Amino acid sequence: MELVKKFIFSWGKFAATAVLGWIVFWIFKRKTIVVIVSTYRSGSTLLKALLGQAEDVSHLPEIFFSGGHWSRRFPRLYAYSCYFQAYRASAHRIVVFKKPLGPNHLKKGVNHFENLPRLSLRIIIMVRRPGDVISSIQKIPAEVGPGSFSRSELYEYLFHYYQFTNRLIQDTDYFFTTVSYEELVAKPIEVTSALFSFIGSKHQKGVSDYQQDPGVLWTWGTDDGGALIRKMKVDSQSQKSVPGQNYLDLVRTSKTSRQFAQKIEKLFEV
């Protein structure tokens, strides 16, 4: 009996959010949902904070969409359920989400935005110098998760991420743009200005400073827990100069994660 009650409650909640999502999507003024796609330690927290300085853009903590167990049976209903959850998450016209894709998500082919209605969706793909990603992940406390991975496991993780982004770029149904962490740190005002235009913000002037929203906790496991993010401005001095290499090209010419790792280490001498 208890299982029946849980099933009814779960279905009722899911159905209600799906109906409400359909209503707000087609009847109310539509919001733009922006998803930052990245690996761990690629600068997504920094980018989210910078975009959140615009008056019409949200600055939210990492958010998980509920009702995922219904997604395979009722994908269209789940799309509206996710939109409603995104819609109500912030009063701003543009709602920005970021949830780095972990190794398990990539192995299972799961992403955090596939069920959002594409008419309202904008995707920002973030990339960062692979050697720096690996070094940064290894500094995360081991109890958090990714900090305990071996170097070969991390190369495999990045290899799968770039394979995923390659497939995403080839899907013409998505509106997306790509930004590198190195470019963001070196030219924050130019990069954020272009991104504000891409997401449709009224705020067209780029930014290099940011504030921590009262509802956002910068802690490991939910966001960036390092010291650099707390400087409240982009620290261009911390960024090394790197070759202008498209990391996606390295994946296209690599059949295995080992080949990918060898090319990365040869290119960057990491």
Secondary structure as UniProt FT lines:
FT   HELIX           2..26
FT   STRAND          32..37
FT   TURN            40..41
FT   HELIX           44..51
FT   TURN            52..53
FT   TURN            55..56
FT   HELIX           68..70
FT   TURN            71..73
FT   HELIX           75..89
FT   STRAND          94..98
FT   HELIX           103..108
FT   TURN            114..115
FT   HELIX           118..120
FT   STRAND          121..127
FT   HELIX           130..137
FT   TURN            138..139
FT   HELIX           142..144
FT   HELIX           146..148
FT   HELIX           151..170
FT   TURN            172..173
FT   STRAND          176..180
FT   HELIX           181..186
FT   HELIX           188..199
FT   TURN            214..215
FT   TURN            220..222
FT   HELIX           228..231
FT   HELIX           236..238
FT   HELIX           247..252
FT   HELIX           257..268
//
